[in-house]
Amino acid sequence: MNDNQIIRIDGSKKSGSGTIVRDAVLFGVLTKKTIKLDNIRSKRPKPGLRPQHLKVLEASSEICDGKLKGAFVGSGTIEFYPGKVIRGGRYTFHIGTAGSATMLASSILPLGLFAGSPSTYRIIGGLFQDFAPSAFHLKYVLVPQVQKMGADIQINIVRPGYVPKGNGVLEIRISPLKKKLNPIILTDQGKCLGVKGYSLSSHLEKRRVSERIAEECEKQLEASGFKNDIRILNDTKDTPVFEKAAVQSGAALAVWAQTDTGCMIGADMAGAIRRSAEFIGNTVARNLMEDIRSGACSDRFLSDQLIPFAALAQGISKYRIPRMTDHIDARMWLADTILGAKTQIRENLVQIEGIGYL
């Protein structure tokens, strides 16, 4: 293969995070361009590929019949050779750790939209942990906005999973697009219609963890005038909510506000050792209110998660974000570099001219 057919990406640039790995490979599959990644996560405490990043590479390669070179845990350089087709069908991807199942899910969602037949992805790993969107945020915030763009995606949380054991199960069903994705336009926040959410805990009923998280979050929201409906879940007691109970104790809170102009603004946090239920409830409420009060039309996480879909859509997407982040910067850079989308941001208004991929 000639050198000019290879897209070279320095993984230490911009955010320097695993996001660069995920998007580079995703865009490589869609454009059928070979991707060479160097300096993968070189500035992180544990540089190179972690198990969840490796599984993204392996899953993407399996879905498109691609080939990988140099892909192993700890690797700082990989080459990815995409195949010629994106195959539908049933897949099971086991991360093997509590690594984020939602990160893997969001990385392969677009592949299912452009596959030759319907896809079902069963992903086993962590569903609620730090430094990754929760399964609730994926299901109730990101996916509904992508559905508005024309996608047919269904999410089922089969079993919660937490650090350190993982073993959460997420099942995703995707129908291929019949026409190009529509752009997303969210420039006016409008009026908040209320806040919904889930306060979840597993094997912690005696300590009333779900109840205490919800009570603190509700107290903060109500003090600021936000109506809310936060559902309390104890998965080892309320098993009809999930098909299976978690294999270990854990907790998570996710809330989201919807406005009369179609905006979705969410916030979430997982439990952790020495992190009190009250701290979780308070922090999530304050983060949500901070993003709402910024006048944004998406939350700090959804803002970067929408970028790949907007870059693939037909037309110009515009949406107002709470603030610029390294992840937004990195994902816009990759959409420009690999896809050829035209992206810009001015005064917290993201604008992306998509390539109309189908």
C-alpha positions as CSV (number, residue, x, y, z in Angstrom):
1,M,0.0,0.0,0.0
2,N,1.3,3.4,-0.9
3,D,2.2,5.8,2.0
4,N,-0.3,8.4,0.7
5,Q,-3.1,5.9,1.2
6,I,-2.4,5.8,5.0
7,I,-3.9,8.3,7.4
8,R,-1.3,8.9,10.1
9,I,-2.6,10.1,13.5
10,D,-0.5,11.2,16.4
11,G,-2.4,9.9,19.4
12,S,-0.7,12.3,21.8
13,K,-2.3,15.4,20.2
14,K,-5.4,17.2,21.4
15,S,-7.0,15.3,24.2
16,G,-4.4,12.5,23.9
17,S,-7.1,10.1,25.0
18,G,-8.7,6.9,23.9
19,T,-11.3,8.9,22.1
20,I,-8.7,9.4,19.4
21,V,-8.3,5.7,19.0
22,R,-12.0,5.1,18.8
23,D,-12.9,7.8,16.3
24,A,-9.8,7.2,14.1
25,V,-10.8,3.5,13.7
26,L,-14.5,4.3,13.2
27,F,-13.7,6.8,10.5
28,G,-11.2,4.5,8.9
29,V,-13.9,1.8,8.6
30,L,-16.3,4.2,7.0
31,T,-13.9,5.7,4.6
32,K,-12.0,2.4,3.9
33,K,-8.7,4.2,4.7
34,T,-5.8,2.6,6.5
35,I,-5.2,4.2,9.9
36,K,-1.8,4.3,11.5
37,L,-1.9,5.5,15.1
38,D,1.3,6.4,17.0
39,N,1.9,7.7,20.6
40,I,-1.4,6.2,21.8
41,R,-2.4,7.7,25.1
42,S,1.3,8.5,25.7
43,K,0.7,11.2,28.3
44,R,-1.6,9.0,30.4
45,P,-0.5,7.3,33.7
46,K,-0.9,4.0,31.9
47,P,0.0,4.8,28.3
48,G,-0.9,2.7,25.3
49,L,-4.0,0.6,24.7
50,R,-6.1,-0.5,27.7
51,P,-8.4,-3.5,27.4
52,Q,-11.4,-1.4,26.5
53,H,-9.5,0.3,23.7
54,L,-8.2,-3.0,22.4
55,K,-11.7,-4.4,22.3
56,V,-12.9,-1.4,20.2
57,L,-10.2,-2.2,17.7
58,E,-11.1,-5.9,17.6
59,A,-14.8,-5.3,17.4
60,S,-14.5,-2.8,14.6
61,S,-12.2,-5.1,12.7
62,E,-14.6,-8.0,13.2
63,I,-17.5,-6.0,11.9
64,C,-15.8,-5.0,8.7
65,D,-13.5,-8.0,8.2
66,G,-10.5,-5.7,8.7
67,K,-7.0,-6.5,9.9
68,L,-4.9,-5.1,12.8
69,K,-1.2,-4.9,13.4
70,G,0.4,-4.2,16.7
71,A,-2.9,-4.3,18.7
72,F,-2.3,-5.5,22.3
73,V,-2.7,-4.1,25.7
74,G,0.0,-1.5,26.3
75,S,0.7,-1.0,22.6
76,G,1.6,2.6,21.6
77,T,1.4,2.1,17.8
78,I,-1.2,0.2,15.7
79,E,-2.1,-0.1,12.1
80,F,-5.7,-0.8,11.1
81,Y,-6.6,-2.1,7.6
82,P,-10.4,-1.9,7.2
83,G,-12.3,-4.4,5.1
84,K,-14.5,-3.6,2.2
85,V,-17.9,-4.2,3.8
86,I,-19.7,-3.5,7.1
87,R,-21.4,-6.7,8.2
88,G,-24.6,-6.9,10.2
89,G,-25.6,-9.8,12.3
90,R,-25.3,-10.8,16.0
91,Y,-22.0,-10.1,17.9
92,T,-20.9,-10.5,21.4
93,F,-18.0,-8.4,22.7
94,H,-16.5,-9.2,26.2
95,I,-14.1,-6.5,27.4
96,G,-12.8,-8.9,30.1
97,T,-12.6,-6.1,32.7
98,A,-14.8,-3.4,34.1
99,G,-13.7,-1.3,31.1
100,S,-16.5,0.8,29.7
101,A,-19.1,-1.1,27.7
102,T,-20.7,2.3,26.8
103,M,-17.5,3.6,25.2
104,L,-17.4,0.5,23.0
105,A,-21.1,0.8,22.2
106,S,-20.8,4.4,21.1
107,S,-17.8,3.6,19.0
108,I,-19.7,0.9,16.9
109,L,-23.2,2.5,16.9
110,P,-22.4,4.3,13.6
111,L,-21.1,1.0,12.0
112,G,-24.5,-0.6,12.6
113,L,-26.2,2.3,10.9
114,F,-24.3,1.6,7.7
115,A,-24.2,-2.2,7.8
116,G,-25.6,-4.3,5.1
117,S,-28.3,-5.8,7.5
118,P,-29.6,-5.3,11.0
119,S,-27.1,-5.7,13.8
120,T,-27.3,-6.8,17.4
121,Y,-24.4,-6.1,19.7
122,R,-24.1,-7.7,23.1
123,I,-21.4,-6.0,25.1
124,I,-20.1,-7.2,28.5
125,G,-18.1,-4.9,30.8
126,G,-18.6,-1.9,33.0
127,L,-21.8,0.1,32.6
128,F,-21.3,2.6,35.4
129,Q,-17.8,4.0,36.2
130,D,-15.8,7.2,36.2
131,F,-14.5,8.8,33.0
132,A,-17.2,7.3,30.8
133,P,-20.9,7.9,30.0
134,S,-23.2,5.7,32.0
135,A,-25.5,3.2,30.3
136,F,-28.4,5.5,31.3
137,H,-26.9,8.5,29.6
138,L,-26.4,6.4,26.5
139,K,-29.9,5.1,26.5
140,Y,-31.9,8.2,27.6
141,V,-29.7,11.1,26.3
142,L,-27.5,10.3,23.3
143,V,-29.6,7.7,21.5
144,P,-32.9,9.8,21.6
145,Q,-31.0,12.7,19.9
146,V,-29.5,10.4,17.3
147,Q,-33.0,8.9,16.7
148,K,-34.2,12.4,15.9
149,M,-31.6,12.4,13.1
150,G,-33.2,9.4,11.6
151,A,-31.5,6.4,13.3
152,D,-33.2,3.3,14.5
153,I,-31.3,2.2,17.6
154,Q,-32.7,0.3,20.6
155,I,-30.8,0.0,23.9
156,N,-31.5,-2.7,26.6
157,I,-29.6,-2.7,29.9
158,V,-29.6,-6.4,30.7
159,R,-27.4,-6.3,33.8
160,P,-25.7,-3.5,35.6
161,G,-21.9,-3.7,36.0
162,Y,-19.5,-1.7,38.2
163,V,-15.8,-1.4,38.9
164,P,-13.9,-3.7,39.6
165,K,-15.7,-6.8,38.4
166,G,-17.7,-5.4,35.5
167,N,-19.8,-8.1,33.9
168,G,-22.5,-5.7,33.1
169,V,-24.4,-6.5,29.9
170,L,-25.7,-4.1,27.3
171,E,-27.6,-5.1,24.3
172,I,-28.0,-2.9,21.2
173,R,-30.2,-3.4,18.2
174,I,-29.6,-1.3,15.1
175,S,-31.4,-1.1,11.8
176,P,-29.4,0.1,8.8
177,L,-30.2,3.6,7.5
178,K,-32.4,3.8,4.5
179,K,-31.5,7.4,3.8
180,K,-28.8,9.8,5.0
181,L,-28.8,11.1,8.6
182,N,-30.5,14.5,9.1
183,P,-28.4,17.3,10.7
184,I,-29.2,18.2,14.2
185,I,-30.2,21.8,15.0
186,L,-30.2,22.8,18.7
187,T,-29.5,26.5,19.1
188,D,-32.3,27.6,21.5
189,Q,-32.5,25.9,24.9
190,G,-36.1,26.9,25.4
191,K,-38.0,26.0,28.6
192,C,-37.1,23.1,30.8
193,L,-39.9,20.6,31.0
194,G,-38.6,18.9,34.1
195,V,-35.8,16.5,35.2
196,K,-36.0,12.7,35.0
197,G,-33.6,10.1,36.2
198,Y,-32.6,6.8,37.9
199,S,-30.9,6.3,41.2
200,L,-29.6,2.8,41.1
201,S,-27.8,0.6,43.6
202,S,-27.0,-3.1,43.7
203,H,-26.7,-5.2,46.9
204,L,-26.9,-2.1,49.0
205,E,-30.6,-2.0,50.1
206,K,-29.9,-2.1,53.8
207,R,-27.9,1.2,53.6
208,R,-30.7,2.8,51.5
209,V,-28.1,4.0,49.0
210,S,-30.5,4.5,46.1
211,E,-32.9,6.4,48.3
212,R,-30.2,8.7,49.8
213,I,-28.7,9.5,46.4
214,A,-32.1,10.5,45.1
215,E,-33.1,12.5,48.2
216,E,-30.0,14.6,48.0
217,C,-30.3,15.2,44.2
218,E,-34.0,16.1,44.6
219,K,-33.3,18.5,47.4
220,Q,-30.7,20.4,45.3
221,L,-32.9,20.5,42.2
222,E,-36.1,21.5,44.1
223,A,-34.2,24.3,45.8
224,S,-33.4,25.8,42.4
225,G,-36.9,25.4,41.1
226,F,-36.5,22.3,38.9
227,K,-39.3,19.8,38.9
228,N,-38.0,16.2,39.0
229,D,-39.0,12.6,38.8
230,I,-36.1,10.4,39.9
231,R,-36.9,6.7,40.0
232,I,-35.3,4.6,42.7
233,L,-33.9,1.2,41.6
234,N,-32.5,-1.6,43.8
235,D,-31.7,-4.1,41.1
236,T,-31.3,-7.1,43.5
237,K,-34.8,-6.4,44.7
238,D,-36.4,-4.8,41.6
239,T,-35.2,-7.6,39.2
240,P,-38.0,-6.9,36.6
241,V,-36.1,-3.7,35.7
242,F,-33.2,-5.8,34.5
243,E,-33.0,-9.3,33.3
244,K,-30.1,-10.1,35.7
245,A,-28.8,-8.6,38.9
246,A,-25.3,-7.2,39.2
247,V,-22.6,-9.5,40.3
248,Q,-21.3,-7.0,42.9
249,S,-22.3,-4.0,44.9
250,G,-22.3,-0.6,43.2
251,A,-24.4,2.5,42.6
252,A,-25.0,5.1,40.0
253,L,-27.2,8.2,39.4
254,A,-28.2,9.6,36.1
255,V,-30.5,12.5,35.5
256,W,-31.6,14.4,32.4
257,A,-33.6,17.5,31.5
258,Q,-35.7,17.9,28.4
259,T,-36.7,21.2,27.0
260,D,-39.6,22.3,24.8
261,T,-37.2,22.9,21.9
262,G,-36.0,19.3,22.0
263,C,-32.7,19.8,23.9
264,M,-31.5,16.9,26.2
265,I,-29.1,17.8,29.0
266,G,-27.9,15.1,31.3
267,A,-25.5,14.5,34.2
268,D,-24.4,11.3,35.9
269,M,-21.9,9.8,38.4
270,A,-21.1,6.3,39.6
271,G,-20.5,5.2,43.1
272,A,-16.9,4.5,44.4
273,I,-15.2,3.6,47.6
274,R,-15.5,6.4,50.2
275,R,-17.8,8.4,47.9
276,S,-21.0,9.0,49.8
277,A,-24.5,8.7,48.4
278,E,-25.0,12.4,49.4
279,F,-21.9,13.5,47.5
280,I,-23.2,11.7,44.3
281,G,-26.6,13.3,44.5
282,N,-25.3,16.7,45.2
283,T,-22.6,16.7,42.5
284,V,-24.9,15.4,39.8
285,A,-27.5,18.0,40.6
286,R,-25.0,20.8,40.5
287,N,-23.4,19.6,37.2
288,L,-26.8,19.4,35.6
289,M,-27.8,22.8,36.8
290,E,-24.5,24.3,35.7
291,D,-25.0,23.1,32.1
292,I,-28.6,24.2,32.0
293,R,-27.7,27.7,33.3
294,S,-25.0,28.1,30.7
295,G,-27.8,28.3,28.1
296,A,-26.5,25.1,26.3
297,C,-28.6,22.8,24.3
298,S,-26.5,19.7,25.1
299,D,-24.6,18.7,28.2
300,R,-20.8,18.6,28.5
301,F,-20.6,14.9,27.4
302,L,-23.3,14.8,24.8
303,S,-21.6,17.8,23.1
304,D,-18.7,15.6,21.9
305,Q,-20.7,12.4,21.5
306,L,-22.9,14.0,18.8
307,I,-19.9,15.0,16.6
308,P,-19.4,11.7,14.6
309,F,-23.1,11.6,13.8
310,A,-23.2,15.3,12.8
311,A,-20.1,14.8,10.6
312,L,-21.8,11.9,8.8
313,A,-25.1,13.6,8.3
314,Q,-26.3,15.4,5.2
315,G,-26.3,19.2,5.8
316,I,-25.1,21.5,8.5
317,S,-25.6,20.7,12.2
318,K,-25.6,23.4,14.8
319,Y,-25.8,23.0,18.6
320,R,-24.9,25.1,21.6
321,I,-22.5,23.6,24.1
322,P,-21.9,24.5,27.8
323,R,-18.1,24.9,27.2
324,M,-15.3,23.8,25.0
325,T,-13.5,20.5,26.1
326,D,-10.5,18.6,24.9
327,H,-12.7,15.8,23.7
328,I,-14.7,18.2,21.5
329,D,-11.5,19.6,20.1
330,A,-10.1,16.1,19.3
331,R,-13.3,14.8,17.7
332,M,-13.8,17.8,15.5
333,W,-10.1,17.5,14.4
334,L,-10.5,13.8,13.5
335,A,-13.8,14.5,11.7
336,D,-12.0,17.2,9.6
337,T,-8.8,15.1,9.1
338,I,-10.3,11.7,8.2
339,L,-13.9,12.3,7.0
340,G,-13.4,15.7,5.4
341,A,-16.3,17.3,7.4
342,K,-16.0,21.0,8.0
343,T,-16.2,21.9,11.6
344,Q,-16.0,25.1,13.6
345,I,-17.0,26.6,16.9
346,R,-17.8,30.2,17.8
347,E,-19.0,31.4,21.1
348,N,-19.9,27.9,22.2
349,L,-21.9,27.2,19.0
350,V,-20.7,24.1,17.3
351,Q,-21.2,24.0,13.5
352,I,-20.5,20.8,11.5
353,E,-21.0,20.5,7.8
354,G,-21.5,16.7,7.3
355,I,-20.4,14.6,4.4
356,G,-23.8,13.0,3.8
357,Y,-22.5,9.4,4.2
358,L,-24.6,6.5,3.2
